[in-house]
Amino acid sequence: MWINPLDAQKRGIANGDRVRVFNDRGEVRLPAKVTPRILPGVSAMGQGAWHNADMAGDKIDHGACINTLTTLRPSPLAKGNPQHTNLVEIEKI
C-alpha cells in the first residue's frame, strides 16, 4: 500500500509497517510503502493479489486483493466497474 509521508506520519505509519486498509465493503492487511511518489490524501494498492480470507471467520483478506474493497455497483458515468476509485481508511496494525 503506497502512502504519502505526510499521511503516514499522521497515522504513525513507517515504511514496512503492516497496515489495515478498510471501508464499508471489507478489510485487507498488507505492508505500507511510504513514498513521496504518491500525492497526500491518495493511496495506491497493487492489483493482482489473490484473495486470502477466512470467510467463516473474521473475513479479513490477508492476500490484499483490491476486489475486497471495491463496490459491485457500476459507476454512474461509465456504467462499469469503478475499481480505480475506492474510499478507504488506513491504520497501523
Biotite code that builds the C-alpha atoms (Angstrom):
import biotite.structure as struc

atoms = struc.array([
    struc.Atom([0.000, 0.000, 0.000], chain_id="A", res_id=1, res_name="MET", atom_name="CA", element="C"),
    struc.Atom([1.638, 3.214, -1.154], chain_id="A", res_id=2, res_name="TRP", atom_name="CA", element="C"),
    struc.Atom([1.062, 6.126, 1.191], chain_id="A", res_id=3, res_name="ILE", atom_name="CA", element="C"),
    struc.Atom([2.483, 9.658, 1.206], chain_id="A", res_id=4, res_name="ASN", atom_name="CA", element="C"),
    struc.Atom([4.875, 10.525, 4.083], chain_id="A", res_id=5, res_name="PRO", atom_name="CA", element="C"),
    struc.Atom([2.510, 13.252, 5.382], chain_id="A", res_id=6, res_name="LEU", atom_name="CA", element="C"),
    struc.Atom([-0.408, 10.811, 5.595], chain_id="A", res_id=7, res_name="ASP", atom_name="CA", element="C"),
    struc.Atom([1.822, 8.116, 7.087], chain_id="A", res_id=8, res_name="ALA", atom_name="CA", element="C"),
    struc.Atom([3.135, 10.473, 9.771], chain_id="A", res_id=9, res_name="GLN", atom_name="CA", element="C"),
    struc.Atom([-0.413, 11.445, 10.829], chain_id="A", res_id=10, res_name="LYS", atom_name="CA", element="C"),
    struc.Atom([-1.178, 7.748, 11.319], chain_id="A", res_id=11, res_name="ARG", atom_name="CA", element="C"),
    struc.Atom([2.118, 6.739, 12.936], chain_id="A", res_id=12, res_name="GLY", atom_name="CA", element="C"),
    struc.Atom([2.988, 4.504, 9.971], chain_id="A", res_id=13, res_name="ILE", atom_name="CA", element="C"),
    struc.Atom([6.598, 3.800, 8.978], chain_id="A", res_id=14, res_name="ALA", atom_name="CA", element="C"),
    struc.Atom([7.831, 2.171, 5.788], chain_id="A", res_id=15, res_name="ASN", atom_name="CA", element="C"),
    struc.Atom([7.268, -1.598, 6.005], chain_id="A", res_id=16, res_name="GLY", atom_name="CA", element="C"),
    struc.Atom([4.681, -1.440, 8.820], chain_id="A", res_id=17, res_name="ASP", atom_name="CA", element="C"),
    struc.Atom([1.665, -3.707, 8.382], chain_id="A", res_id=18, res_name="ARG", atom_name="CA", element="C"),
    struc.Atom([-1.490, -1.671, 7.909], chain_id="A", res_id=19, res_name="VAL", atom_name="CA", element="C"),
    struc.Atom([-5.212, -2.272, 7.981], chain_id="A", res_id=20, res_name="ARG", atom_name="CA", element="C"),
    struc.Atom([-6.951, -0.830, 4.913], chain_id="A", res_id=21, res_name="VAL", atom_name="CA", element="C"),
    struc.Atom([-10.730, -0.883, 5.170], chain_id="A", res_id=22, res_name="PHE", atom_name="CA", element="C"),
    struc.Atom([-14.069, 0.546, 4.128], chain_id="A", res_id=23, res_name="ASN", atom_name="CA", element="C"),
    struc.Atom([-17.718, -0.484, 4.362], chain_id="A", res_id=24, res_name="ASP", atom_name="CA", element="C"),
    struc.Atom([-17.097, -3.361, 1.918], chain_id="A", res_id=25, res_name="ARG", atom_name="CA", element="C"),
    struc.Atom([-14.153, -5.122, 3.515], chain_id="A", res_id=26, res_name="GLY", atom_name="CA", element="C"),
    struc.Atom([-10.701, -5.113, 5.036], chain_id="A", res_id=27, res_name="GLU", atom_name="CA", element="C"),
    struc.Atom([-7.241, -6.045, 3.804], chain_id="A", res_id=28, res_name="VAL", atom_name="CA", element="C"),
    struc.Atom([-3.900, -6.159, 5.590], chain_id="A", res_id=29, res_name="ARG", atom_name="CA", element="C"),
    struc.Atom([-0.563, -5.538, 3.909], chain_id="A", res_id=30, res_name="LEU", atom_name="CA", element="C"),
    struc.Atom([2.774, -3.713, 4.322], chain_id="A", res_id=31, res_name="PRO", atom_name="CA", element="C"),
    struc.Atom([2.976, 0.049, 3.835], chain_id="A", res_id=32, res_name="ALA", atom_name="CA", element="C"),
    struc.Atom([5.356, 1.676, 1.369], chain_id="A", res_id=33, res_name="LYS", atom_name="CA", element="C"),
    struc.Atom([5.871, 5.256, 2.498], chain_id="A", res_id=34, res_name="VAL", atom_name="CA", element="C"),
    struc.Atom([6.859, 7.283, -0.557], chain_id="A", res_id=35, res_name="THR", atom_name="CA", element="C"),
    struc.Atom([6.633, 10.861, -1.842], chain_id="A", res_id=36, res_name="PRO", atom_name="CA", element="C"),
    struc.Atom([5.818, 9.359, -5.256], chain_id="A", res_id=37, res_name="ARG", atom_name="CA", element="C"),
    struc.Atom([2.118, 9.488, -4.322], chain_id="A", res_id=38, res_name="ILE", atom_name="CA", element="C"),
    struc.Atom([0.113, 12.620, -3.508], chain_id="A", res_id=39, res_name="LEU", atom_name="CA", element="C"),
    struc.Atom([-1.113, 13.358, 0.021], chain_id="A", res_id=40, res_name="PRO", atom_name="CA", element="C"),
    struc.Atom([-4.664, 12.100, 0.509], chain_id="A", res_id=41, res_name="GLY", atom_name="CA", element="C"),
    struc.Atom([-4.174, 9.345, -2.066], chain_id="A", res_id=42, res_name="VAL", atom_name="CA", element="C"),
    struc.Atom([-3.159, 5.729, -1.562], chain_id="A", res_id=43, res_name="SER", atom_name="CA", element="C"),
    struc.Atom([-2.423, 3.014, -4.088], chain_id="A", res_id=44, res_name="ALA", atom_name="CA", element="C"),
    struc.Atom([-2.568, -0.740, -3.904], chain_id="A", res_id=45, res_name="MET", atom_name="CA", element="C"),
    struc.Atom([-1.215, -3.180, -6.453], chain_id="A", res_id=46, res_name="GLY", atom_name="CA", element="C"),
    struc.Atom([-3.672, -5.220, -8.469], chain_id="A", res_id=47, res_name="GLN", atom_name="CA", element="C"),
    struc.Atom([-3.487, -8.969, -8.893], chain_id="A", res_id=48, res_name="GLY", atom_name="CA", element="C"),
    struc.Atom([-3.212, -10.228, -5.314], chain_id="A", res_id=49, res_name="ALA", atom_name="CA", element="C"),
    struc.Atom([-5.018, -13.464, -4.518], chain_id="A", res_id=50, res_name="TRP", atom_name="CA", element="C"),
    struc.Atom([-7.993, -13.232, -2.150], chain_id="A", res_id=51, res_name="HIS", atom_name="CA", element="C"),
    struc.Atom([-6.981, -14.925, 1.113], chain_id="A", res_id=52, res_name="ASN", atom_name="CA", element="C"),
    struc.Atom([-9.677, -14.615, 3.767], chain_id="A", res_id=53, res_name="ALA", atom_name="CA", element="C"),
    struc.Atom([-11.304, -16.990, 6.215], chain_id="A", res_id=54, res_name="ASP", atom_name="CA", element="C"),
    struc.Atom([-14.894, -16.478, 5.069], chain_id="A", res_id=55, res_name="MET", atom_name="CA", element="C"),
    struc.Atom([-16.221, -18.493, 8.025], chain_id="A", res_id=56, res_name="ALA", atom_name="CA", element="C"),
    struc.Atom([-14.179, -16.399, 10.459], chain_id="A", res_id=57, res_name="GLY", atom_name="CA", element="C"),
    struc.Atom([-13.117, -12.760, 10.525], chain_id="A", res_id=58, res_name="ASP", atom_name="CA", element="C"),
    struc.Atom([-13.302, -12.298, 6.698], chain_id="A", res_id=59, res_name="LYS", atom_name="CA", element="C"),
    struc.Atom([-10.125, -10.163, 6.708], chain_id="A", res_id=60, res_name="ILE", atom_name="CA", element="C"),
    struc.Atom([-8.263, -10.516, 3.417], chain_id="A", res_id=61, res_name="ASP", atom_name="CA", element="C"),
    struc.Atom([-4.595, -11.158, 4.203], chain_id="A", res_id=62, res_name="HIS", atom_name="CA", element="C"),
    struc.Atom([-3.832, -11.542, 0.478], chain_id="A", res_id=63, res_name="GLY", atom_name="CA", element="C"),
    struc.Atom([-4.754, -7.876, -0.105], chain_id="A", res_id=64, res_name="ALA", atom_name="CA", element="C"),
    struc.Atom([-6.975, -8.356, -3.162], chain_id="A", res_id=65, res_name="CYS", atom_name="CA", element="C"),
    struc.Atom([-8.298, -4.952, -4.289], chain_id="A", res_id=66, res_name="ILE", atom_name="CA", element="C"),
    struc.Atom([-11.688, -6.517, -5.067], chain_id="A", res_id=67, res_name="ASN", atom_name="CA", element="C"),
    struc.Atom([-12.255, -6.849, -1.314], chain_id="A", res_id=68, res_name="THR", atom_name="CA", element="C"),
    struc.Atom([-12.588, -3.042, -1.164], chain_id="A", res_id=69, res_name="LEU", atom_name="CA", element="C"),
    struc.Atom([-14.388, -2.492, -4.477], chain_id="A", res_id=70, res_name="THR", atom_name="CA", element="C"),
    struc.Atom([-18.126, -1.995, -4.828], chain_id="A", res_id=71, res_name="THR", atom_name="CA", element="C"),
    struc.Atom([-20.187, -4.213, -7.099], chain_id="A", res_id=72, res_name="LEU", atom_name="CA", element="C"),
    struc.Atom([-22.284, -1.207, -8.169], chain_id="A", res_id=73, res_name="ARG", atom_name="CA", element="C"),
    struc.Atom([-21.368, 0.164, -11.631], chain_id="A", res_id=74, res_name="PRO", atom_name="CA", element="C"),
    struc.Atom([-20.009, 3.693, -11.889], chain_id="A", res_id=75, res_name="SER", atom_name="CA", element="C"),
    struc.Atom([-22.662, 6.258, -12.887], chain_id="A", res_id=76, res_name="PRO", atom_name="CA", element="C"),
    struc.Atom([-20.655, 7.687, -15.794], chain_id="A", res_id=77, res_name="LEU", atom_name="CA", element="C"),
    struc.Atom([-19.122, 4.637, -17.484], chain_id="A", res_id=78, res_name="ALA", atom_name="CA", element="C"),
    struc.Atom([-21.645, 2.059, -16.233], chain_id="A", res_id=79, res_name="LYS", atom_name="CA", element="C"),
    struc.Atom([-18.676, -0.196, -15.477], chain_id="A", res_id=80, res_name="GLY", atom_name="CA", element="C"),
    struc.Atom([-16.579, -1.409, -12.575], chain_id="A", res_id=81, res_name="ASN", atom_name="CA", element="C"),
    struc.Atom([-15.207, 1.569, -10.580], chain_id="A", res_id=82, res_name="PRO", atom_name="CA", element="C"),
    struc.Atom([-12.088, -0.265, -9.354], chain_id="A", res_id=83, res_name="GLN", atom_name="CA", element="C"),
    struc.Atom([-9.789, 2.756, -9.579], chain_id="A", res_id=84, res_name="HIS", atom_name="CA", element="C"),
    struc.Atom([-11.668, 4.881, -7.045], chain_id="A", res_id=85, res_name="THR", atom_name="CA", element="C"),
    struc.Atom([-12.227, 3.380, -3.615], chain_id="A", res_id=86, res_name="ASN", atom_name="CA", element="C"),
    struc.Atom([-12.540, 5.451, -0.456], chain_id="A", res_id=87, res_name="LEU", atom_name="CA", element="C"),
    struc.Atom([-10.651, 3.739, 2.372], chain_id="A", res_id=88, res_name="VAL", atom_name="CA", element="C"),
    struc.Atom([-9.304, 4.315, 5.849], chain_id="A", res_id=89, res_name="GLU", atom_name="CA", element="C"),
    struc.Atom([-5.753, 3.240, 6.719], chain_id="A", res_id=90, res_name="ILE", atom_name="CA", element="C"),
    struc.Atom([-4.365, 2.492, 10.161], chain_id="A", res_id=91, res_name="GLU", atom_name="CA", element="C"),
    struc.Atom([-1.275, 0.818, 11.573], chain_id="A", res_id=92, res_name="LYS", atom_name="CA", element="C"),
    struc.Atom([-1.822, -2.664, 12.987], chain_id="A", res_id=93, res_name="ILE", atom_name="CA", element="C"),
])
